[in-house]
Structures are given as C-alpha cells and as structure tokens.
Amino acid sequence: MCVEAVPPPSSSLTRRGILAGAAALAGTMAVAGAAPASAADGSPAAGPRPGGASGGDLVIEGGTLLDPATGEVTEDAVVVITDGVVRAAGRRGSVTVPQGVPVLDAHGRWLLPGLVDAHIHLSTAAEAADAVRKGATSTRSGSTSFYQDIAVRELARHSPALAPRVRAAGVFVTPNLGETLLADPDLTPLVRLKDGVRSAEALRRVVEVNLARGVDVVKTRVNERAGVPEQDPLAQVYSREQLAEIVAAARKGGKGVLCHSYSERGCHDAVTAGIRSLEHGAFVGERTLHEMRRRGTYFTPTLAAIAGMIDSPNPVLAERGRTYLPVLKRAVLAAHELGVPLAAGTDSSGGTVRPIGREVELMREAGLPALDAIRTATTGAARLLGLERTAGRLARGYAGDVVVLDRDPLADVTALKQPVRVVRAGTPV
C-alpha cells in the first residue's frame, strides 16, 4: 500500500470530532462543563476562557522564596498573583500588596515555582488533577492512545486549577499502533500495512496526522519497552534513517521530537537523527553524551519509572529495575558533569501518578547538587518545553503556579514529594 496515495489529513471538522471524542474518553468535558474551545479553523481558541477561568488573584506572604534560576533565597517573602500571573515577588516591604485580594499565610514554609514533569502520560481528568495536587503544574506528554492529552491540555486552558499546563504529543509514532488505529479515520488506512509503520511514507503520515490534530511535540521510539517483560528493551525498532524521517516531518510542522530509548546504539542513532530529547536512555554512552552536549539535546532519564520496577511482582521487571537504576544514575551524573541539559519526568501512566518530587530526589541520589536537581524540574524542564518565560520561576510575568513546602528543599529535596499546598494560576488547589 502506498500511504502517499491517501488524501492528506482531514479538515478541521474531522479534527473537532476526533478531539471531542478524546475529551469524552478523558472525562474532561464533564469536568469543565464544556467542550474544548476551537477557533473557526479548528485550532485551540486563544484569549480569555469561559467564566473568567484564566487565573485567580492571590497574595502569598511570609514564606521563604527560592528562585531556582539564581539560587537566591528570600526570607519573609511576598508573592502577588493577579489573573493567574505573578505581578511581584520579593521581601516584605519591597512589594506593594493590593487590597481586597485573598491571602495565603506561608509563615514557616518554603515557596517554589510549580514543578514541571517533562514526561508523563495523562489520559484522564482524574490523572491531571492528581498530577497538580502532587506539584506538577506544567507537563509534557509522553503520548496517549486516543489524543486524550490534547483534551487535558484544553481542560487546563479552560480551568487551570483542574489540570497542569500540557505540551501534548498525541499518538505514539511506533511500528505497531494497535488500537490507536481506531482513534482517527486518517490513521485507519495504515491497518493494511503488513510490516506496520516503518516505511518513510507511513512514518510521515503518522506525524502529519498528529500535526493536523494540534500536537505540540512528537513522540517516537528507537527501542522496545523495559516495562513489558516480553520485550527486549535493547532491541532496536527504528533505524537512524527512519528516525530522521520522523524528525524531518515534525520539523516541517515546527515541532520537536522526544524519543523512547535504552541501548547505546539506539540512543546514538536517535540523537544524530536530530531528536530534541532522549527519554529513559539507561545505557547511553559517553560518545552520545558528548554529541548531546554539542547539539543541546536534552536528557529525560525518568529515574522514578525505572526505580518503580524494582518492586514489581514480575521477576523480569524487578531484575531490570535493579540492574538499570544504578547504570542510569551513573549516566545522569555523567550527563550533568558534561553539561548535557537534564529534565525531570516521572513517566507516570495507567492511572498512577508519581510525584515529580520523587524524580528530583533520584536526581539528587545520582549525585547532582540539590539546587541542580531542583532545576531539572523547574528552569531546565521549562526550557525544554518552551516555557522558560512562563514556568520554572516565581518572578514578574511568570505563571502564578506555586508549591508550598514544609521544609528547606536545598537541605532535603524529599520535601518536594509532598507539597503542603499547591497553587495553580493563582488558585489554591
């Protein structure tokens, strides 16, 4: 079958119908009380949200404020948020506090910007709300089966207190799409491909359909999965040339690519093919890390997901966790020492949301200084997501997303695992 003979991805009418179905699956329509907003051409609507839900007004006072960008610590701080955006942040007396705005007393607490989970699978409104409660106010999707991450992204735009900010990846570019072929009539012709999504035409088609549905990034793989005992995570499923096709198609739409990877050869092929970030990467080698530094390729190791396998009742997965985790920790420290940019991601999926603070804890265990570990879930991850002027700091013009902690995270990063309060766009959660 020649995929190129199939008409290009359908019009905005099809897109609206598909995304409405995704919203129904994710449960976001019922939560938000409305379908995802769309402009006339089917693209996400911009500007104020229904009911003035763009953000709240709040003053947080008395806490100790940490700026991850500079490492500066400000005691007895005041953070002023209006319409969901930070208007001022600094020591008491240096900040003008508006009248009539709700006040959150943070005396004895530490204040950090909302955390960023750079690899998470959010398929339902319940998972999205859980991620926020655990401190992740900005996220990048690791893909979903039926575009549910796009629906969660729209929920966050309507009702930011209910979901984190999302960079959506849509459906996975992988050889076997399985039931994902049912997600979209523009994907169903691929069911006739005997070898799955492997030809240049088929690879481009899946990327193009994702772009037509409005994704922010594209997700693919170079190796099989570590979390499936029947698969060999070191087995390579795409060549460098196939990955380059995916990257080229994504770049044509102005998007970057994140790539699931494990073996050194796979990691090197993915990086030299031009991906934006390497995911998992347990056996990434020194030559690839040097190439990543040269290219500015990010490393999202998802340590928490690998550590989680250790407690699996399946002996194959438990052994992989025990074997892979120390190797991955060494790779993370080597990457940090070389200057490879790191981003924290939990790889949460299947209804279980790990706290992003656990990933920071494991970054610290790998040997990163506490501040640098915190940066992987704030300024570093925000930069990867293209949110460096929105997330990762509590400074004028940034999002009014805050985690309130019960102790100094520079002395004990485990404080990030259980925020005592989370504020999303100026609204306490």
C-alpha positions as CSV (number, residue, x, y, z in Angstrom):
1,M,0.0,0.0,0.0
2,C,1.2,3.5,-0.8
3,V,0.3,5.8,2.0
4,E,1.1,8.8,-0.1
5,A,-1.9,7.9,-2.3
6,V,-4.2,8.5,0.7
7,P,-5.6,12.1,0.9
8,P,-3.9,14.4,3.3
9,P,-5.2,14.6,6.9
10,S,-8.8,15.8,7.0
11,S,-10.2,19.2,7.7
12,S,-10.9,21.0,10.9
13,L,-14.4,19.4,11.0
14,T,-12.8,16.0,11.4
15,R,-10.4,17.3,13.9
16,R,-13.1,18.8,16.1
17,G,-15.0,15.5,16.1
18,I,-11.9,13.5,16.9
19,L,-10.9,15.8,19.8
20,A,-14.4,15.8,21.1
21,G,-14.2,12.0,21.3
22,A,-10.8,12.3,23.0
23,A,-12.3,14.7,25.6
24,A,-15.1,12.2,26.3
25,L,-12.6,9.4,26.9
26,A,-10.5,11.6,29.1
27,G,-13.6,12.8,31.0
28,T,-12.6,16.4,30.6
29,M,-15.9,17.6,29.1
30,A,-17.8,16.6,32.1
31,V,-15.3,18.2,34.4
32,A,-15.0,21.5,32.6
33,G,-18.7,21.7,31.7
34,A,-17.9,22.5,28.1
35,A,-16.3,21.0,25.0
36,P,-12.8,22.1,24.1
37,A,-12.8,25.6,22.6
38,S,-11.9,25.9,19.0
39,A,-11.4,28.7,16.6
40,A,-13.1,28.7,13.2
41,D,-10.3,26.7,11.7
42,G,-10.4,24.1,14.5
43,S,-7.3,25.3,16.3
44,P,-7.5,25.9,20.1
45,A,-9.1,29.2,20.9
46,A,-7.0,31.9,22.4
47,G,-7.8,34.6,24.8
48,P,-10.0,34.6,28.0
49,R,-11.7,31.4,29.0
50,P,-15.4,31.0,29.8
51,G,-16.3,32.2,33.2
52,G,-13.1,34.2,33.6
53,A,-11.2,31.0,34.3
54,S,-7.9,32.3,33.0
55,G,-6.5,32.6,36.6
56,G,-7.1,33.7,40.1
57,D,-5.9,36.5,42.4
58,L,-3.8,35.6,45.5
59,V,-1.2,37.1,47.8
60,I,1.2,34.6,49.4
61,E,3.1,36.1,52.3
62,G,5.6,35.1,55.0
63,G,7.3,32.2,53.3
64,T,10.9,31.7,52.3
65,L,11.2,32.0,48.5
66,L,13.7,30.1,46.4
67,D,14.5,31.2,42.9
68,P,15.9,28.2,41.0
69,A,17.3,30.3,38.3
70,T,19.7,32.2,40.6
71,G,19.7,30.1,43.8
72,E,18.7,33.2,45.7
73,V,16.7,32.7,48.9
74,T,14.4,35.4,50.1
75,E,13.1,35.2,53.7
76,D,9.7,36.7,54.7
77,A,8.7,36.9,51.0
78,V,5.6,38.1,49.4
79,V,4.3,36.8,46.0
80,V,1.5,38.8,44.4
81,I,-0.6,37.0,41.7
82,T,-3.4,38.5,39.7
83,D,-5.3,36.9,36.8
84,G,-3.1,33.9,37.3
85,V,0.2,35.7,36.7
86,V,2.9,36.8,39.1
87,R,2.9,40.6,39.3
88,A,5.6,40.9,42.0
89,A,7.8,38.8,44.3
90,G,10.3,39.8,46.9
91,R,10.9,40.6,50.5
92,R,8.1,42.1,52.5
93,G,8.2,45.8,52.3
94,S,9.6,45.8,48.8
95,V,6.4,44.6,47.3
96,T,3.1,46.5,47.0
97,V,0.2,44.3,48.2
98,P,-3.1,45.1,46.5
99,Q,-6.2,45.5,48.7
100,G,-9.1,43.0,48.7
101,V,-7.0,40.1,47.4
102,P,-7.2,36.7,49.2
103,V,-4.1,36.0,51.3
104,L,-2.3,32.7,51.9
105,D,-0.2,32.7,55.0
106,A,3.1,30.8,54.3
107,H,5.0,31.6,57.5
108,G,7.4,28.8,58.3
109,R,7.0,27.4,54.8
110,W,9.2,27.4,51.6
111,L,7.9,28.7,48.3
112,L,9.0,27.3,44.9
113,P,7.5,27.7,41.4
114,G,5.2,24.9,40.3
115,L,7.2,21.9,39.2
116,V,7.5,20.6,35.6
117,D,7.0,16.9,34.7
118,A,8.7,16.6,31.3
119,H,7.5,13.0,30.6
120,I,4.0,11.9,31.8
121,H,1.1,10.1,30.3
122,L,-2.1,12.0,31.2
123,S,-5.2,10.2,29.8
124,T,-7.9,11.3,32.2
125,A,-9.1,14.4,34.1
126,A,-8.6,12.5,37.3
127,E,-4.9,11.9,36.5
128,A,-4.5,15.5,35.5
129,A,-5.9,16.7,38.9
130,D,-3.7,14.2,40.7
131,A,-0.6,15.5,39.0
132,V,-1.4,19.1,40.1
133,R,-2.0,18.0,43.7
134,K,1.4,16.4,43.7
135,G,3.1,19.6,42.5
136,A,3.3,19.2,38.7
137,T,1.7,22.4,37.3
138,S,3.4,22.1,33.8
139,T,3.8,18.9,31.9
140,R,4.9,17.4,28.6
141,S,3.0,14.3,27.4
142,G,4.7,11.1,26.6
143,S,1.8,10.3,24.2
144,T,-1.7,8.8,24.7
145,S,-3.6,6.3,22.7
146,F,-6.5,8.5,21.6
147,Y,-5.3,12.1,21.8
148,Q,-6.5,12.4,25.4
149,D,-3.5,14.6,26.2
150,I,-4.9,17.2,23.8
151,A,-8.2,17.1,25.7
152,V,-6.4,17.5,29.0
153,R,-4.5,20.5,27.5
154,E,-7.8,22.1,26.6
155,L,-9.2,21.4,30.1
156,A,-6.2,23.2,31.6
157,R,-6.8,26.2,29.3
158,H,-10.5,26.4,30.4
159,S,-10.0,25.5,34.1
160,P,-6.3,25.7,35.1
161,A,-6.9,24.6,38.7
162,L,-8.1,21.2,37.4
163,A,-5.1,20.3,35.2
164,P,-1.5,21.1,34.6
165,R,-0.3,23.1,31.6
166,V,0.3,20.4,28.9
167,R,2.5,20.1,25.9
168,A,0.6,17.4,24.1
169,A,2.2,14.6,21.9
170,G,-0.9,12.9,20.6
171,V,-0.4,9.4,19.5
172,F,2.9,7.4,19.5
173,V,4.9,7.1,16.3
174,T,5.6,3.4,16.7
175,P,5.7,0.3,14.4
176,N,2.6,-1.2,15.9
177,L,-0.1,1.3,16.5
178,G,-2.6,-1.3,17.8
179,E,-5.9,0.1,18.8
180,T,-4.7,3.6,18.2
181,L,-5.6,3.0,14.6
182,L,-9.2,3.3,15.7
183,A,-8.6,6.8,17.1
184,D,-8.6,8.6,13.8
185,P,-10.0,7.9,10.3
186,D,-6.8,9.3,8.8
187,L,-4.8,6.6,10.5
188,T,-7.1,3.6,9.6
189,P,-5.5,3.1,6.1
190,L,-2.3,2.1,7.9
191,V,-4.0,-1.1,9.2
192,R,-3.3,-2.7,5.8
193,L,0.5,-2.3,6.2
194,K,1.9,-5.8,6.7
195,D,5.1,-4.5,8.4
196,G,3.5,-1.8,10.4
197,V,4.5,1.8,10.5
198,R,8.0,1.5,9.0
199,S,8.2,3.0,5.5
200,A,9.1,6.6,5.1
201,E,5.5,7.3,3.8
202,A,3.9,5.7,6.8
203,L,6.1,7.4,9.3
204,R,5.4,10.8,7.7
205,R,1.7,10.0,7.7
206,V,1.5,9.4,11.5
207,V,3.5,12.6,12.2
208,E,1.3,14.6,9.7
209,V,-1.9,13.4,11.3
210,N,-0.6,14.3,14.8
211,L,0.3,17.8,13.5
212,A,-3.2,18.1,11.9
213,R,-4.7,17.3,15.3
214,G,-2.7,20.1,17.0
215,V,0.1,18.4,18.9
216,D,2.9,20.4,20.5
217,V,5.6,17.7,20.2
218,V,6.0,14.4,18.5
219,K,6.8,11.1,20.4
220,T,8.6,8.1,18.9
221,R,10.8,5.3,20.0
222,V,14.1,3.6,19.0
223,N,14.0,0.6,21.3
224,E,11.3,-1.7,22.7
225,R,9.9,-1.2,26.2
226,A,11.6,-2.0,29.5
227,G,8.2,-2.2,31.4
228,V,6.9,-5.1,29.3
229,P,8.6,-8.4,30.4
230,E,8.1,-10.0,27.0
231,Q,10.0,-7.2,25.2
232,D,13.8,-6.7,25.0
233,P,14.5,-3.0,25.8
234,L,17.8,-3.2,23.9
235,A,16.2,-4.3,20.7
236,Q,16.0,-1.5,18.1
237,V,12.8,-0.9,16.3
238,Y,13.7,2.1,14.1
239,S,17.0,2.9,12.3
240,R,18.7,6.2,12.2
241,E,17.2,6.8,8.8
242,Q,13.7,6.1,9.9
243,L,14.1,8.4,12.9
244,A,15.4,11.1,10.6
245,E,12.2,10.8,8.6
246,I,10.2,11.4,11.7
247,V,12.3,14.3,12.8
248,A,12.1,16.0,9.4
249,A,8.3,15.6,9.2
250,A,8.0,17.0,12.7
251,R,10.3,20.0,12.0
252,K,8.2,20.7,8.9
253,G,5.4,21.4,11.3
254,G,7.7,23.4,13.6
255,K,7.7,20.6,16.3
256,G,10.5,18.8,18.2
257,V,10.7,15.0,18.8
258,L,11.1,13.1,22.1
259,C,12.4,9.6,21.7
260,H,12.0,6.5,23.9
261,S,15.4,4.8,24.1
262,Y,17.6,2.4,26.0
263,S,20.6,0.9,24.1
264,E,23.7,2.9,23.4
265,R,23.4,2.3,19.7
266,G,19.7,3.3,19.7
267,C,20.5,6.5,21.8
268,H,23.2,7.5,19.4
269,D,21.1,6.9,16.3
270,A,18.3,9.0,17.9
271,V,20.5,11.9,18.9
272,T,22.3,12.0,15.5
273,A,18.9,11.9,13.7
274,G,18.1,15.2,15.4
275,I,15.7,14.5,18.2
276,R,15.0,17.2,20.8
277,S,15.2,15.0,23.9
278,L,16.3,11.5,24.8
279,E,13.9,9.6,27.1
280,H,15.0,6.9,29.6
281,G,18.4,6.3,27.9
282,A,19.7,3.9,30.6
283,F,22.7,2.7,28.5
284,V,23.6,6.0,26.8
285,G,27.3,6.2,26.3
286,E,30.0,8.9,26.6
287,R,30.2,9.5,22.8
288,T,26.4,10.1,22.7
289,L,26.5,12.3,25.7
290,H,29.2,14.4,24.0
291,E,27.0,14.6,20.9
292,M,24.0,15.6,23.1
293,R,26.0,18.4,24.7
294,R,27.2,19.6,21.2
295,R,23.6,19.6,19.9
296,G,21.9,20.8,23.0
297,T,19.8,17.6,23.2
298,Y,18.0,17.1,26.5
299,F,18.1,14.0,28.6
300,T,14.9,13.0,30.4
301,P,16.0,9.8,32.3
302,T,12.7,9.0,34.1
303,L,14.6,7.5,37.1
304,A,11.4,7.1,39.1
305,A,9.9,4.8,36.5
306,I,13.0,2.6,36.4
307,A,13.1,2.6,40.2
308,G,9.5,1.6,40.3
309,M,10.1,-1.6,38.5
310,I,12.2,-2.9,41.4
311,D,9.1,-3.6,43.4
312,S,7.3,-5.3,40.6
313,P,5.9,-8.8,41.3
314,N,7.2,-9.8,37.9
315,P,10.8,-11.1,38.4
316,V,11.9,-10.0,35.0
317,L,10.8,-6.4,35.6
318,A,12.2,-6.4,39.2
319,E,15.6,-7.6,37.9
320,R,15.6,-4.9,35.2
321,G,14.9,-2.2,37.8
322,R,17.7,-3.4,40.0
323,T,20.1,-3.6,37.0
324,Y,19.1,-0.5,35.1
325,L,18.8,2.0,38.0
326,P,22.4,2.2,39.1
327,V,23.5,2.3,35.4
328,L,21.1,5.1,34.7
329,K,22.1,7.1,37.8
330,R,25.7,7.0,36.6
331,A,24.6,8.2,33.1
332,V,22.7,11.1,34.7
333,L,25.7,12.2,36.7
334,A,28.0,11.9,33.6
335,A,25.5,13.9,31.6
336,H,25.4,16.6,34.3
337,E,29.1,16.8,34.6
338,L,29.4,17.2,30.8
339,G,26.8,19.9,30.7
340,V,24.1,17.9,29.0
341,P,20.7,19.6,29.9
342,L,18.6,17.4,32.1
343,A,14.8,17.4,32.6
344,A,12.8,15.6,35.2
345,G,10.0,13.3,34.1
346,T,8.1,10.6,36.0
347,D,6.8,8.5,33.1
348,S,3.6,8.1,35.1
349,S,0.8,6.2,33.3
350,G,-2.1,3.8,33.7
351,G,-3.8,5.8,36.4
352,T,-0.9,6.0,38.8
353,V,0.7,9.4,39.1
354,R,4.1,9.5,40.7
355,P,5.1,12.8,42.4
356,I,7.6,14.7,40.3
357,G,9.4,15.4,43.6
358,R,10.4,11.7,43.6
359,E,12.3,12.3,40.3
360,V,14.1,15.2,41.9
361,E,15.0,13.0,44.9
362,L,16.5,10.4,42.5
363,M,18.5,13.1,40.6
364,R,19.9,14.1,43.9
365,E,20.8,10.5,44.7
366,A,22.5,10.3,41.3
367,G,25.0,12.9,42.6
368,L,23.5,16.3,41.4
369,P,23.8,19.1,43.9
370,A,20.4,19.9,45.5
371,L,19.9,23.1,43.5
372,D,20.7,21.5,40.2
373,A,18.4,18.6,41.0
374,I,15.6,21.1,41.6
375,R,16.4,22.9,38.4
376,T,15.7,19.7,36.4
377,A,12.0,20.1,37.5
378,T,11.9,23.9,37.2
379,T,14.0,26.1,35.0
380,G,15.6,23.2,33.0
381,A,12.5,21.3,32.2
382,A,10.6,24.6,31.5
383,R,13.3,25.4,28.8
384,L,12.8,22.0,27.2
385,L,9.0,22.7,27.0
386,G,9.5,26.1,25.5
387,L,8.1,27.6,28.8
388,E,11.2,29.4,30.0
389,R,9.3,32.7,30.2
390,T,6.2,31.1,31.8
391,A,7.2,28.3,34.2
392,G,10.2,27.5,36.5
393,R,10.4,30.7,38.4
394,L,8.3,33.0,40.6
395,A,9.1,36.3,39.1
396,R,7.2,39.1,37.5
397,G,5.4,37.9,34.3
398,Y,5.6,34.2,35.2
399,A,2.7,31.9,35.8
400,G,1.2,32.0,39.3
401,D,2.0,28.4,39.9
402,V,3.4,27.7,43.4
403,V,4.3,24.7,45.6
404,V,4.4,25.3,49.3
405,L,6.8,23.1,51.2
406,D,7.2,22.3,54.9
407,R,11.0,22.5,54.9
408,D,14.1,23.7,53.1
409,P,14.4,21.7,49.8
410,L,18.0,22.7,49.5
411,A,18.7,20.8,52.7
412,D,16.2,18.0,51.9
413,V,14.9,17.6,48.4
414,T,12.4,15.0,49.6
415,A,10.2,17.9,50.7
416,L,9.2,18.2,47.1
417,K,7.4,14.8,47.1
418,Q,4.7,16.1,49.4
419,P,3.8,19.8,49.0
420,V,1.7,21.1,51.8
421,R,-0.1,23.3,49.3
422,V,-0.2,23.8,45.5
423,V,-1.3,27.0,43.8
424,R,-2.2,26.7,40.1
425,A,-2.6,30.0,38.1
426,G,-3.3,31.9,41.3
427,T,-5.9,29.4,42.7
428,P,-5.1,27.2,45.7
429,V,-5.7,23.5,44.8
